[in-house]
Amino acid sequence: MKTLGGWQFWSDVRFFCEWRIQRHVYTGHFRLIDPKNHRFAFGSLEMCPALRKAGYTVVEFEYPSTRIGIVDAAGDLRQIIESLEGIEEINFVVHSMGGLVVRAYLKEHRDPRIKRMVMLAVPNQGAEMADLLRKSHAVRLLLGPAVRQLVTDRNGLIPTLPIPDFEFAIIAGARGHKSGFNPLIPGDDDILVTVASAQLPGAADSMTVRSFHRFIPGNAEAIGATIRFLQTGSLRQDGTCHPIPRETATLQPHVEKQPASASECQ
């Protein structure tokens, strides 16, 4: 996407061979632009350095989410995973549609090295905003096949995706109020994905953080919880877990009245 190069609202924080990483002065998120001011990436700088500091080798999987579907992206993910020679353990940290790509991968493939996964604002039950956006022809052209696959249709793609057979946790973005940030979709939400949509039965642990959808990977609480779960199997410092039983699908609110015992993390 062509930009104005950062006039008034962006500050350069990295520079290499005329490529720049810039920070937005109001929201604090980052973007990568080329010498001609085309934007090539957008998001957070925090999660990957935090994982590296914790001792993990980070492999970033990028895919053109507005040009290919979830299943096609899963095929590319399979090739990345198979190329990780000499790696004994694989953990996933996924945001938004990335969690559905992993689930689509698991439908056809399984690598015994996979241990745990943290899902950040993943629309596991479909995204209500996608239901609204798919009605616009212009939006469908802009977002490609993904917007059609993210809908809440019971006969759509998402209900066919398997529940992971390894430990996984869910972190959902929320306002902490029943009306959420977005008045166009029901319940609490992060503007794009509702708390209810992010839940997935079988999760070993779950929690919410007060954050908009885009900024959850850079949220300090989410980063800390992600690393704890990968290391210990619990999102919280005290070791307690709030699992989502496979027979139910109720994600605990941000302020939990009856925390589970630490033994339930196992």
N, C-alpha and C positions, 0 to 999 in steps of 0.2 A: 504494500500500500504506500502510495506517495504521501509524504508529509511536508510540512513547512520547515522542517529541520530543527524544531524546538523553540521557535520564537515565542518569548514571554512565559511559557509554561513548563519548559523542560530544561534541565541542567545536565551538562556532560559530566560523567563520573569515570568513564574509561575511554581510552583512545588508542587505536592500533591500525596502522596503515589506512588512515582516513575513515575507518569504521568507528562508530561511537556507541557506547551504552549511555543512555540518558535516564534521569529520574524526574518524574512529574512532581512539580513543586507542591501540589495540593494532595494528591492521593498517595504519593510515595512509591508507586510502582515503577517498573523499568521497561525500557524498550531498546532494541538493537537496530541501528539504522546504518545504511551503507553510505559511500561518499556522495551519492546523488539523493540522499534523504528518503530512500525507500525503507519502510519498516519491515524487518524480517523476523522479529521475535518480540514477545510482550509478556511481562509477568513479574516474577519475584527473583531477587538474588539470594534470598536467605536460606531456602530449604537445602539446596545442593551443598553450599559450604558447611552447613550444620551437620549434614550427613557425613561429609568427608572428615570433619573434625572428630566425629564419633567413631571413625575408623572404617567407614564404608567406601568402597570404590563405586562411584556414581556413574551409571551409564544412562544418559538422557536419550529417550526415544521420542523423536519428533516425527510427526506425520501431518499431511495436509488435510486437516479435519473438515475443511469446507469443500474438498474436491473428491474425496473417496469415502466410502462407507465404512462402517464399523468392522465388518467381516474382512474387507480388503486390508484395513489397518492391522487386524489381528494376524493376517498372513505375513505382513512385514515384521510384526513383533516376533513371530515364530523364527524368522531368519536371524533376528538380532540375538534371541536367546540361544539358538543353536550355534552361534558364532562365539559364544562366551566360553572358549576353551580354557581349562585350567582354573575355572571358578567353581568352588565347591558348594557355595550357598547363594541363593538368589532370593531377594526380597523386593516387593513392589511398593512404591509410594505413588499413588495415582490420583489425578485430579479430574473431576468432571467426567467427560466422555472417556477418558483414559481407563477408568475402571471397567467400563463396558467393553472396551477393546480387550482387556485382560480376560474378562469372562468369556468373550467370543473365542479367544485363543484356547481357553480351557475346554471348550465344547469339542474340539477336535484333537487337542494335544495336551500332554502333561509332561513336565520335566521334574524328575525326582529331587532336584536340587532346590526347588521352590520351598521356602519355609513359611514366610509371613507376608501379609500385605496390609497397608493402611489406605483406606479409601476416603479421599477428601471431596466432599460435596458431589458425590457420584449419583446421578439420577437412576438408582437401581429399580425404581418402579415406573420410570418414565418421567419426563419433565412437562409439567402443565404449561410452561411458557412455550414449549415446542408445539403444543396443541393450538395455541393462539397464533404463533408465528407461521405455521404451515399454511394458514389460510391466505397469506399474502404471496402472490406470484413473485414479486420482487425479492422478498426474503428467501423464498425457495431457490431462486437463481443465485442469490448471494451466498447462502449457507450450504448449498449443495444437498447431497443425499442424507447428510447427517440429521438435518432437522426433521426429515420424514421418519427416521429410525428412532428418534428420541421421544416420540409421542407416547402417551399412556395407553394406547390401544392394546387390549388383551390379546388381539390376534396379530400384533406386531412382532418385531424382532426381540425386544427386551425380555418378554416372558419366556422365550425359548432358551435364554442364556443360562448356563448352570451356576449353581452356588459353589464357590470355591471349596475344595475338600481339604484345605489347609487353614491354618489360623489367619483370620483377618479381622480388622477393626474398622469402625466407621466414625468419621468426624464430619458432622454436618454444620453448615453455617446457619446462624439464627439471630434474630433480634431479641429473643427471650420474651416475646409477647405473642399471643394467639393470632394477632393480625399480621405479624411479620413485617418485612420491609416493603413488600410489593402488594398493593391492593388488588392486583389483577388475578392473583392466584390464592387458593385457600390455605389457611393455616400459617404457621411460622415458616420463614424462608430466608434465603440469602440473596434475594432478588430474582434469581433464576431457578433455583432448586428448592423445593420445600423440604422441611425436616422429615416429613412422612415419606417422601419419595426417596430420600437418601438411605432409608433403612433397608436391611436385607437379612432375613431370618438366617440364623447360623453364625452371625457375627460373635466373636469371642469377647468383644468389648465395644462400647459406643459412647459418644459424648457429643456435645455441641459447643461451638465457640461463637462469640458475637463477631460476625464478620460478613462482608459482602462476598459473593461467590468468587470473584476474580482474585481477591486478596487472601483467601484462606491459605494457600501455600506459603505466604509470607507472614502469617499470623504467628506471633511468638508462642502462644499457648498451643497452637496446632503443631508447631515444629517440635516443641518439647515433648508433647504427647506422642508424636509419631516415633521419635527416637526411642522413647521408653518402651513403646509397644514392640518395636523391632528387637530390642534388647531383652525385654522381660516378659512380654505377653500381656502387659497392662498399660493403659493410657495414662493412669494417674500415679502420682508420686507415692501415695499410700498403698499402692498395690491392689486396690479394690477394682473390680470389673463390673460392668453393666452389660452382660451379654444379651443378645436377641435370640431367644429360643426359636428353633426351626418351626415350631407349631404356632408361634405368634409373630407379630411384626410391630412391636411398639418400641420406638426409640425413646430412651430416657431424656427428660428435659435437662436444661443446663444446670439447674439447681435440683439435685436429687435428694429426696427425703429419706429413702431407705437404701443406702448403698449395699451392694452385695459384699460378701466376705471375700477375703483375699484368696481363699481356697477355690473360689469359683473361677479364678483365672486359669486354672490348669485345664 
